Amino acid sequence: MNYKLIKYIIGWLLVFESVFMLLPVLVAIVYQEKAAFSFLISMGLGLLTGGLLVIRKPENKTMYAKEGFVIVSISWIILSVFGALPFWLSGSIPGVVDALFESVSGFTTTGATLIENIEGIEKSVIFWRSFTHWIGGMGVLVFIMAILPLAGGNNIYLMRAESTGPSVNKLVPRMKTTALILYGMYFAMTIVETLVLLAVDMPLFDAVNTAFSTAGTGGFGIKNDSLAGYSDAIQNVVTIFMILFGVNFNVYYMILCKKLYDVVRTTELKIYLGILATAILAISVNIRGMYGSVIETVEQAAFQVASMMSSTGFATTDFDLWPEFSKGILVLVMCIGACAGSTGGGIKVSRIVILVKSLFRELEISVHSRNVKKIKMDGRFVNNEVIQSVNVFMVAYIGIYVVSMLILSLDDFDFTTNFTAVAAMINNTGPGLEAVGPTQNFAKFSILSKLVCIIDMLAGRLELFPVLILFAPSTWKK
């Protein structure tokens, strides 16, 4: 294990996080808020700690998969700990565990909150909450890779551990250039959404925060009713961008390269859009009598489906009051999630496709044992290693899900609350049903349950394996 390299990269992570805090400091100055001191103290601690860690550059920059997983896992934990300091120091969230919960929820783009009255806290703190979504959406280490050569030519291990999906490929031969392209598209789409929201009369502060939360598919709202109080035009714009940020960013790169034929034949994209359309149609029919017009019904259905499937977690209505059929669809699309290589959470559409194709392959082999059938996606064969990793992922997913539910059940909430709470955490969605519905929060959970939720949020964002590897004894053997 290359501990010196791990220490060095974590140091740079803290330096960058401290620099990021300059933005909420500026917001605090503009609005003349005392929270500026909380951010300045947090910045000082981050710069001091990070500076001590990077003062000596490691001679050996060799990194293997094990180091990549460990660096990403520890980095996200430390990122969340230091990110929680402003919440705690400002008094916005007095409890240490609660502040950590809010920070982890922000960086992992989950969007679950413990704050009862969001509109009652300072704007700089609100800004930091939303900004943590944007930082965590694409991945903070991906951003640092775009700026600094941290591990020679082995940065691919960092990207594979931090990015979403069953497999991660470089857009271009150089890893640094790939990171720059990804963040360039991410930044551009965030700016475009902000401008469009301003064009439909959303206030500047609201538009910036909403764009941050949408881009990272996080869903921290700046109002107590999330986005329910905004106009239909604003809600429709957010619906579109939630769907767009749930698409694999490789698709946007192909569009930039004018490879439209490759975009059209992308299996995951077609299935993602197909599931969205089917869910919207089914729910629209099911809830038709609850709204005044067909247009309003479709708009409400589209927003909630896009929000849950992209794992954003915004809400424009209390869907906990919807019929069981509609709520069941929302939980289903929450678990399926967005596309691999997007900022969305969930199992990912590509994994679902591989699992379904694997099922049909096994059925065919059981009937015709001599047949040799390989799984293909987008005209290419899927490696057995990828298929195996998908199967192992699902086993780990179900195992963590079951254990988490059992622990949360100690709080004596109903089954629906426990089931959807874990689903909201591990899929990085935010709201669930019943006691954790869109009009509720997680403040009522015990400290033990909150700690379990914190682990689930980190595991979900990092695709399970990087977090699980920390608990494997073989990871720490020489």
C-alpha positions as CSV (number, residue, x, y, z in Angstrom):
1,M,0.0,0.0,0.0
2,N,1.4,3.4,-1.1
3,Y,0.5,5.3,2.1
4,K,2.6,8.4,1.1
5,L,0.7,8.8,-2.2
6,I,-2.7,8.3,-0.3
7,K,-1.7,11.0,2.2
8,Y,-0.6,13.3,-0.6
9,I,-3.8,13.1,-2.6
10,I,-6.0,13.5,0.5
11,G,-3.9,16.6,1.3
12,W,-4.7,18.2,-2.1
13,L,-8.4,17.2,-1.7
14,L,-8.5,19.3,1.6
15,V,-6.8,22.2,-0.1
16,F,-9.3,22.2,-3.0
17,E,-12.2,21.9,-0.6
18,S,-10.9,24.8,1.4
19,V,-10.7,26.9,-1.8
20,F,-14.3,25.9,-2.7
21,M,-15.4,27.4,0.6
22,L,-14.5,30.9,-0.7
23,L,-17.8,31.0,-2.6
24,P,-20.0,30.6,0.5
25,V,-17.8,33.2,2.2
26,L,-18.5,35.7,-0.6
27,V,-22.2,34.9,-0.3
28,A,-22.0,35.5,3.5
29,I,-20.3,38.8,2.9
30,V,-22.9,39.9,0.3
31,Y,-25.8,39.1,2.7
32,Q,-23.8,40.3,5.8
33,E,-24.1,36.9,7.6
34,K,-22.1,35.7,10.6
35,A,-21.7,32.3,9.0
36,A,-18.7,33.8,7.2
37,F,-16.6,33.2,10.3
38,S,-17.6,29.5,10.3
39,F,-16.5,29.1,6.8
40,L,-13.2,30.9,7.4
41,I,-12.4,28.7,10.4
42,S,-13.2,25.6,8.3
43,M,-11.0,26.9,5.5
44,G,-8.2,27.5,7.9
45,L,-8.3,24.0,9.3
46,G,-8.6,22.5,5.9
47,L,-5.6,24.5,4.5
48,L,-3.5,23.7,7.5
49,T,-4.2,20.0,7.5
50,G,-4.0,19.7,3.7
51,G,-0.8,21.8,3.6
52,L,0.9,19.5,6.1
53,L,0.0,16.5,4.0
54,V,1.2,17.8,0.7
55,I,4.4,19.5,1.9
56,R,6.4,16.4,0.9
57,K,5.7,15.1,-2.5
58,P,5.9,11.3,-2.7
59,E,8.8,9.9,-4.8
60,N,6.8,6.7,-5.6
61,K,3.6,7.6,-7.5
62,T,2.7,4.0,-8.3
63,M,-1.0,3.3,-7.9
64,Y,-2.9,0.0,-8.3
65,A,-6.6,-0.7,-8.0
66,K,-6.3,-1.2,-4.3
67,E,-4.8,2.2,-3.7
68,G,-7.4,3.7,-6.0
69,F,-10.3,2.3,-4.0
70,V,-8.8,3.2,-0.7
71,I,-8.0,6.8,-1.8
72,V,-11.5,7.4,-3.1
73,S,-13.2,5.9,0.0
74,I,-11.1,7.8,2.6
75,S,-11.1,11.0,0.5
76,W,-14.9,11.1,0.5
77,I,-15.1,10.5,4.2
78,I,-12.6,13.2,5.0
79,L,-14.3,15.5,2.4
80,S,-17.6,15.0,4.3
81,V,-16.1,15.5,7.7
82,F,-14.5,18.9,6.8
83,G,-17.6,19.8,4.8
84,A,-19.7,19.3,7.9
85,L,-17.7,21.9,9.9
86,P,-19.6,25.0,8.6
87,F,-23.0,23.4,9.4
88,W,-21.8,22.7,13.0
89,L,-19.8,25.8,13.7
90,S,-22.5,28.1,12.3
91,G,-25.1,26.5,14.6
92,S,-27.3,25.7,11.6
93,I,-27.1,22.0,12.6
94,P,-26.0,21.7,16.3
95,G,-25.4,18.0,16.5
96,V,-22.1,16.6,15.2
97,V,-23.6,13.4,13.7
98,D,-26.5,15.5,12.2
99,A,-24.0,17.9,10.6
100,L,-22.0,15.0,9.2
101,F,-25.3,13.4,7.9
102,E,-26.1,16.7,6.1
103,S,-22.6,16.9,4.6
104,V,-22.5,13.3,3.4
105,S,-26.0,13.8,2.0
106,G,-24.8,16.8,0.1
107,F,-21.5,15.4,-1.3
108,T,-23.1,12.0,-2.2
109,T,-25.9,13.9,-4.0
110,T,-28.5,12.2,-1.9
111,G,-30.4,15.3,-0.8
112,A,-31.9,13.8,2.4
113,T,-32.0,16.5,5.1
114,L,-32.4,16.8,8.9
115,I,-33.2,20.6,8.8
116,E,-36.8,21.3,9.8
117,N,-36.9,24.9,8.5
118,I,-34.6,25.4,5.6
119,E,-35.7,28.9,5.0
120,G,-34.7,29.9,8.5
121,I,-30.9,29.3,8.0
122,E,-28.4,31.7,6.5
123,K,-28.1,31.9,2.7
124,S,-24.4,31.1,2.8
125,V,-25.1,27.8,4.5
126,I,-27.9,27.1,2.0
127,F,-25.4,27.9,-0.8
128,W,-22.9,25.5,0.7
129,R,-25.5,22.7,0.9
130,S,-26.3,23.1,-2.8
131,F,-22.7,23.5,-3.8
132,T,-21.7,20.2,-2.1
133,H,-24.1,18.6,-4.6
134,W,-22.3,20.1,-7.5
135,I,-18.9,19.2,-6.1
136,G,-19.9,15.6,-5.5
137,G,-21.9,15.1,-8.7
138,M,-19.1,14.6,-11.1
139,G,-16.6,13.6,-8.4
140,V,-14.1,15.8,-6.7
141,L,-11.2,13.6,-7.5
142,V,-12.1,13.8,-11.2
143,F,-11.9,17.6,-10.8
144,I,-8.5,17.4,-9.1
145,M,-7.2,15.0,-11.8
146,A,-8.2,17.6,-14.4
147,I,-5.9,20.2,-12.6
148,L,-3.0,18.2,-11.1
149,P,-1.0,15.1,-12.2
150,L,-1.5,13.2,-9.0
151,A,-0.5,9.6,-9.8
152,G,1.4,9.5,-13.1
153,G,-0.5,7.4,-15.6
154,N,-2.5,5.5,-13.1
155,N,-5.3,8.0,-12.6
156,I,-7.7,5.6,-14.3
157,Y,-7.9,3.7,-11.0
158,L,-9.2,6.9,-9.2
159,M,-11.8,7.5,-12.0
160,R,-13.0,3.9,-12.0
161,A,-13.5,4.0,-8.2
162,E,-15.3,7.3,-8.2
163,S,-17.3,7.2,-11.4
164,T,-20.7,5.5,-11.7
165,G,-21.5,2.3,-13.7
166,P,-20.2,-1.2,-14.2
167,S,-17.2,-0.1,-16.3
168,V,-15.4,3.2,-16.9
169,N,-13.6,4.1,-20.1
170,K,-11.5,7.0,-21.1
171,L,-13.0,9.4,-23.7
172,V,-9.6,10.2,-25.0
173,P,-6.2,8.5,-24.5
174,R,-5.0,10.9,-21.7
175,M,-6.8,10.6,-18.4
176,K,-6.3,14.3,-17.5
177,T,-7.9,15.3,-20.8
178,T,-10.8,13.0,-20.2
179,A,-11.4,14.7,-16.8
180,L,-11.2,18.1,-18.3
181,I,-13.7,17.2,-21.0
182,L,-16.1,15.7,-18.4
183,Y,-16.0,18.8,-16.1
184,G,-16.2,21.1,-19.1
185,M,-19.5,19.6,-20.2
186,Y,-20.7,19.5,-16.6
187,F,-19.9,23.1,-16.0
188,A,-21.4,24.2,-19.3
189,M,-24.7,22.4,-18.7
190,T,-24.9,23.9,-15.2
191,I,-24.4,27.4,-16.7
192,V,-27.1,26.7,-19.4
193,E,-29.6,25.6,-16.8
194,T,-28.9,28.7,-14.6
195,L,-29.5,31.0,-17.6
196,V,-32.7,29.2,-18.6
197,L,-34.0,29.4,-15.1
198,L,-33.3,33.1,-15.0
199,A,-35.1,33.4,-18.4
200,V,-38.3,32.0,-16.8
201,D,-38.1,34.5,-13.9
202,M,-36.4,32.5,-11.2
203,P,-34.4,34.8,-8.8
204,L,-30.6,34.6,-9.3
205,F,-29.8,33.0,-5.9
206,D,-32.6,30.4,-6.4
207,A,-31.5,29.7,-9.9
208,V,-27.8,29.1,-9.0
209,N,-28.7,26.8,-6.1
210,T,-31.3,24.9,-8.1
211,A,-28.8,24.4,-11.0
212,F,-26.2,23.1,-8.5
213,S,-28.7,20.6,-7.1
214,T,-30.0,19.5,-10.5
215,A,-26.5,19.1,-12.0
216,G,-25.4,16.9,-9.2
217,T,-28.8,15.2,-9.1
218,G,-28.8,16.0,-5.4
219,G,-32.1,17.7,-4.7
220,F,-31.4,20.0,-1.7
221,G,-34.1,22.6,-2.0
222,I,-33.8,26.1,-0.7
223,K,-37.5,26.3,0.2
224,N,-39.4,24.2,2.8
225,D,-41.7,22.9,0.0
226,S,-38.8,22.0,-2.3
227,L,-39.9,23.3,-5.8
228,A,-43.7,23.2,-5.3
229,G,-44.0,27.0,-4.9
230,Y,-42.4,27.8,-8.2
231,S,-44.1,28.4,-11.5
232,D,-45.0,25.6,-14.0
233,A,-42.3,26.9,-16.4
234,I,-39.6,26.6,-13.7
235,Q,-40.7,23.1,-12.7
236,N,-40.7,22.0,-16.4
237,V,-37.2,23.4,-17.0
238,V,-35.9,21.5,-13.9
239,T,-37.7,18.3,-15.2
240,I,-35.8,18.5,-18.5
241,F,-32.5,19.1,-16.9
242,M,-33.0,16.3,-14.3
243,I,-33.5,13.9,-17.2
244,L,-30.4,15.3,-19.1
245,F,-28.1,15.0,-16.1
246,G,-29.2,11.4,-15.8
247,V,-27.8,10.6,-19.2
248,N,-24.3,9.1,-19.6
249,F,-21.9,12.0,-20.3
250,N,-20.3,9.8,-23.0
251,V,-23.4,10.5,-25.1
252,Y,-22.8,14.3,-24.9
253,Y,-19.2,13.7,-26.0
254,M,-20.4,11.7,-28.9
255,I,-22.8,14.5,-29.8
256,L,-19.9,17.0,-29.7
257,C,-17.9,14.7,-31.9
258,K,-20.9,14.5,-34.3
259,K,-21.2,10.8,-33.9
260,L,-25.0,10.9,-34.0
261,Y,-25.3,7.3,-35.3
262,D,-23.6,6.0,-32.2
263,V,-25.9,8.1,-30.0
264,V,-29.0,6.7,-31.7
265,R,-27.9,3.1,-31.2
266,T,-26.9,3.5,-27.6
267,T,-28.9,0.8,-25.8
268,E,-28.8,2.3,-22.3
269,L,-30.0,5.7,-23.5
270,K,-33.0,4.2,-25.3
271,I,-34.0,2.0,-22.4
272,Y,-33.5,4.9,-19.9
273,L,-35.8,7.2,-22.0
274,G,-38.2,4.3,-22.5
275,I,-38.6,3.6,-18.8
276,L,-39.1,7.3,-18.1
277,A,-41.8,7.6,-20.7
278,T,-43.6,4.4,-19.6
279,A,-43.5,5.4,-15.9
280,I,-44.8,8.9,-16.7
281,L,-47.7,7.5,-18.8
282,A,-48.7,4.8,-16.2
283,I,-48.6,7.3,-13.3
284,S,-50.5,10.0,-15.3
285,V,-53.4,7.5,-15.9
286,N,-53.3,6.4,-12.3
287,I,-53.4,9.9,-10.7
288,R,-55.6,11.7,-13.4
289,G,-58.5,12.4,-10.9
290,M,-56.2,14.2,-8.4
291,Y,-55.3,17.2,-10.6
292,G,-57.4,19.8,-12.5
293,S,-56.2,19.1,-16.0
294,V,-54.5,16.5,-18.2
295,I,-51.5,18.9,-18.7
296,E,-51.1,19.4,-14.9
297,T,-51.3,15.7,-14.3
298,V,-48.6,14.9,-16.9
299,E,-46.4,17.7,-15.6
300,Q,-46.6,16.4,-12.0
301,A,-46.0,12.8,-13.1
302,A,-43.1,13.8,-15.3
303,F,-41.4,15.8,-12.6
304,Q,-41.7,13.2,-9.9
305,V,-40.6,10.3,-12.2
306,A,-37.6,12.3,-13.5
307,S,-36.7,13.3,-10.0
308,M,-36.7,9.8,-8.6
309,M,-35.1,8.0,-11.6
310,S,-32.3,10.6,-11.9
311,S,-32.0,10.3,-8.0
312,T,-32.4,14.1,-7.8
313,G,-35.1,14.0,-5.1
314,F,-36.9,17.3,-5.8
315,A,-40.6,17.3,-5.3
316,T,-43.5,19.5,-6.5
317,T,-46.3,17.6,-4.8
318,D,-46.7,15.2,-1.9
319,F,-46.5,12.0,-3.9
320,D,-46.9,10.1,-0.6
321,L,-50.6,10.8,-1.1
322,W,-50.7,9.1,-4.5
323,P,-52.2,5.6,-5.1
324,E,-50.1,2.6,-4.2
325,F,-49.6,1.8,-7.8
326,S,-47.9,5.1,-8.6
327,K,-45.8,5.0,-5.4
328,G,-44.7,1.6,-6.3
329,I,-43.5,2.8,-9.7
330,L,-41.6,5.7,-8.1
331,V,-39.8,3.3,-5.8
332,L,-39.0,1.0,-8.7
333,V,-37.5,3.7,-10.9
334,M,-35.6,5.0,-7.8
335,C,-33.9,1.7,-7.5
336,I,-33.2,1.4,-11.3
337,G,-31.7,4.8,-11.3
338,A,-30.0,6.8,-14.1
339,C,-27.4,5.9,-16.7
340,A,-23.9,4.8,-16.0
341,G,-21.4,7.7,-16.4
342,S,-24.0,10.3,-15.3
343,T,-24.3,12.2,-12.0
344,G,-27.4,10.1,-11.1
345,G,-27.6,7.3,-8.5
346,G,-29.4,3.9,-8.4
347,I,-28.4,0.5,-9.7
348,K,-27.9,2.0,-13.2
349,V,-29.8,1.2,-16.3
350,S,-26.8,-0.5,-17.9
351,R,-26.6,-3.0,-15.0
352,I,-30.3,-3.8,-15.3
353,V,-29.8,-4.4,-19.0
354,I,-26.9,-6.8,-18.4
355,L,-28.8,-8.6,-15.6
356,V,-31.9,-9.1,-17.9
357,K,-29.7,-10.3,-20.8
358,S,-27.9,-12.6,-18.4
359,L,-31.2,-14.1,-17.3
360,F,-32.3,-14.8,-20.8
361,R,-28.9,-16.2,-21.7
362,E,-29.0,-18.7,-18.8
363,L,-32.6,-19.7,-19.7
364,E,-31.5,-20.4,-23.3
365,I,-28.4,-22.4,-22.1
366,S,-30.6,-24.4,-19.7
367,V,-32.7,-25.5,-22.7
368,H,-29.9,-25.7,-25.3
369,S,-26.9,-26.6,-23.2
370,R,-24.5,-26.8,-26.2
371,N,-25.3,-23.3,-27.4
372,V,-22.7,-20.6,-26.7
373,K,-24.3,-17.2,-26.4
374,K,-22.6,-14.0,-25.5
375,I,-24.1,-10.8,-24.3
376,K,-23.9,-7.8,-26.5
377,M,-24.5,-4.1,-25.9
378,D,-24.3,-1.5,-28.6
379,G,-22.9,-4.0,-31.1
380,R,-20.1,-5.1,-28.8
381,F,-19.6,-8.2,-26.6
382,V,-19.7,-7.6,-22.9
383,N,-16.7,-9.0,-21.1
384,N,-17.3,-11.8,-18.6
385,E,-15.4,-9.7,-16.0
386,V,-18.1,-7.0,-16.4
387,I,-20.9,-9.5,-16.1
388,Q,-19.3,-11.0,-13.0
389,S,-18.9,-7.5,-11.4
390,V,-22.6,-6.7,-12.1
391,N,-23.6,-10.0,-10.4
392,V,-21.3,-9.3,-7.4
393,F,-22.6,-5.8,-7.2
394,M,-26.2,-7.0,-6.9
395,V,-25.3,-9.5,-4.2
396,A,-23.6,-6.7,-2.2
397,Y,-26.5,-4.3,-2.9
398,I,-29.1,-6.7,-1.5
399,G,-26.9,-7.7,1.4
400,I,-26.3,-4.0,2.5
401,Y,-30.0,-3.3,1.9
402,V,-31.2,-6.1,4.2
403,V,-28.7,-5.4,7.0
404,S,-29.5,-1.7,6.9
405,M,-33.3,-2.3,7.0
406,L,-32.9,-4.6,10.0
407,I,-30.9,-1.9,11.9
408,L,-33.3,0.9,11.0
409,S,-36.2,-1.3,12.2
410,L,-34.8,-0.9,15.7
411,D,-36.3,2.6,15.6
412,D,-39.7,0.9,15.4
413,F,-41.0,2.7,12.2
414,D,-43.3,1.0,9.8
415,F,-42.0,-1.3,7.0
416,T,-42.6,1.2,4.2
417,T,-40.6,3.9,6.0
418,N,-37.7,1.5,6.7
419,F,-37.7,0.0,3.1
420,T,-37.9,3.4,1.3
421,A,-35.5,5.1,3.7
422,V,-32.8,2.5,2.8
423,A,-33.7,2.8,-0.8
424,A,-33.4,6.6,-0.7
425,M,-30.0,6.3,1.0
426,I,-28.3,3.6,-1.1
427,N,-29.7,5.0,-4.3
428,N,-28.8,8.5,-3.3
429,T,-32.3,9.8,-4.0
430,G,-33.3,11.6,-0.7
431,P,-37.0,11.3,-0.1
432,G,-38.8,8.0,0.5
433,L,-42.4,7.3,1.7
434,E,-44.4,7.6,4.9
435,A,-42.2,9.0,7.7
436,V,-39.4,9.9,5.2
437,G,-41.8,11.2,2.5
438,P,-41.3,14.4,0.4
439,T,-42.8,16.5,3.2
440,Q,-40.8,14.8,6.0
441,N,-37.1,14.5,6.9
442,F,-34.7,12.2,8.7
443,A,-34.4,14.1,12.0
444,K,-36.5,11.6,13.8
445,F,-34.1,8.7,13.3
446,S,-31.8,7.6,16.1
447,I,-28.0,8.3,16.0
448,L,-27.4,4.6,15.1
449,S,-29.8,4.8,12.2
450,K,-28.3,8.1,11.0
451,L,-24.8,6.5,11.0
452,V,-26.1,3.5,9.0
453,C,-27.7,6.0,6.6
454,I,-24.3,7.8,6.3
455,I,-22.6,4.6,5.4
456,D,-25.3,3.7,2.9
457,M,-25.1,7.1,1.2
458,L,-21.3,6.8,0.8
459,A,-21.6,3.2,-0.4
460,G,-24.3,4.1,-2.9
461,R,-22.4,7.0,-4.3
462,L,-19.1,5.1,-4.6
463,E,-20.9,2.0,-6.1
464,L,-20.4,-0.1,-3.0
465,F,-17.0,-1.7,-3.6
466,P,-14.7,1.2,-2.5
467,V,-16.5,1.3,0.9
468,L,-16.6,-2.4,1.4
469,I,-12.9,-2.7,0.6
470,L,-12.1,-0.6,3.6
471,F,-13.5,-3.4,5.8
472,A,-11.6,-6.2,4.1
473,P,-8.6,-7.4,6.1
474,S,-6.6,-8.2,2.9
475,T,-6.7,-4.5,1.9
476,W,-4.4,-3.6,4.7
477,K,-1.9,-6.5,4.4
478,K,1.5,-5.7,3.0
